[in-house]
Amino acid sequence: MTRARADEIDQVVGRLTADEDRGPYLSARIASTITPVAPRWLWRGWILRDAFNILVGRQGCGKTTLAAHVTGMLTRGLALPGDTAAAPISVGFLSLEEPADRVVARLHAGGANLERVQILGDVDDVDDEGNRFRRRWQLPKDVGILGQAIVEHGLALVIVDGLGYSISGDSHNYAVVGSALAALAGEAERSGAAILGLVHPPKGASDPVTAAIGSTAWTAIPRVSIVLGLDPNDETRATRVVSVAKSNYEEPASALAFEIGTDAAFECGAVVVLRPTSVSAEEVMAAPVSHEERTERSGARDFLRDLLRDGPLPSDEVNRLAEQAGISKRTIERARRDVGAISSARRDAHNRVTGWMISLPESTPPSHTANQSQPWRSWRSGRSGSEQGIYDVPLPDRQPTASGGLDGVAPPFNFVESPPGSPRGTS
């Protein structure tokens, strides 16, 4: 052994001995020794593999319906908007809100290959006396059980509907939520699966990055946060908008708008058509919910159009007149976005900005009818067009059972589009 080699060994042994004596310390790695990895997408820009993702939307807005549509496309190897077709995957669906038969009905309406879907349920556990019993799946203690199911069934995607109900403890507490979701994110990374949690926002939330269940941990930990809600510009309440609100990666080119039709056989919703939209995530979360709020906002739009019909007015004058008319500043600001009002700087003789002028655009097409020339249709309602992800897919050959139930696969689809303003399939 050379003297240099012996000195090197002595230095290593010395460092190890010192480490044993120094107590706890913060580990460190030279950045050049770490290999960066490109993201792996299940749906490019929307759902990331090896990661925890979240979909936030109010009750009844269509979260489960959209999740069923995504499941239908991915289990049949069909392309979703902005992505290309890939091999079919297996999906696990864990609902903490609906019974299994209702979940399967929704998957049927979404066109899923039911042979590739595992309906996950309660945890089969053992008490202190050795007796077996069933209980609800909980976070963070049951995250390892979910990991076992992912490996056992070869799941590439797990959808947890009603994720908020799984948290053991205060779902508004950052530490409690953070611990649970960090465990879930860690399991996604270990297993290589994408985990998509469906949650409700708190009432009155308008910030899509923090509007989950009351704790910022709900959107701080997921790698991709998606929001879903009604199109604020569609008075019929027929159009939904889904948008990426926060991502650690490149975001999709645009948000997506869609309508929900009805599967007559099982009386549940189904996505009819997806199309690009310019509606933002902030607008989705700030959309009016109650009839009173929608009426107030509609009146504010009419007020603003009448006020600006003859030309621009100073912004402070618009706000003053709106206040006199009993319209809040928040409502008039939303109305300005709704009508596409234009703000332009007002300058003095020295070209200094002294205020802002508000004017109407020359034409303001409603956003829910814009950009509809290249829609993506669902596999059951659509025709082919590979660049848009539109595919002709034959219906299954097998028929429903005599009782009307499913014989392993979905029966021929009896789809009807709901007329504007009628009840829609909900989440």
Secondary structure as UniProt FT lines:
FT   HELIX           3..22
FT   HELIX           31..33
FT   STRAND          41..43
FT   TURN            44..46
FT   STRAND          47..48
FT   TURN            49..50
FT   STRAND          51..57
FT   TURN            59..60
FT   HELIX           63..75
FT   TURN            76..77
FT   TURN            81..82
FT   STRAND          91..95
FT   HELIX           100..109
FT   TURN            110..111
FT   HELIX           114..116
FT   STRAND          117..120
FT   STRAND          123..126
FT   TURN            128..129
FT   STRAND          132..135
FT   TURN            140..142
FT   HELIX           143..153
FT   STRAND          157..161
FT   HELIX           163..166
FT   TURN            171..172
FT   HELIX           174..191
FT   STRAND          194..199
FT   TURN            203..204
FT   TURN            208..210
FT   HELIX           217..220
FT   STRAND          224..230
FT   TURN            232..233
FT   TURN            235..236
FT   STRAND          239..247
FT   STRAND          255..263
FT   TURN            264..267
FT   STRAND          268..277
FT   HELIX           281..285
FT   HELIX           291..308
FT   TURN            309..310
FT   STRAND          313..314
FT   HELIX           315..324
FT   TURN            325..326
FT   HELIX           329..339
FT   STRAND          342..347
FT   TURN            349..350
FT   STRAND          353..359
FT   HELIX           367..369
FT   STRAND          376..377
FT   TURN            379..381
FT   HELIX           386..388
FT   TURN            402..403
FT   STRAND          415..416
FT   TURN            420..421
//
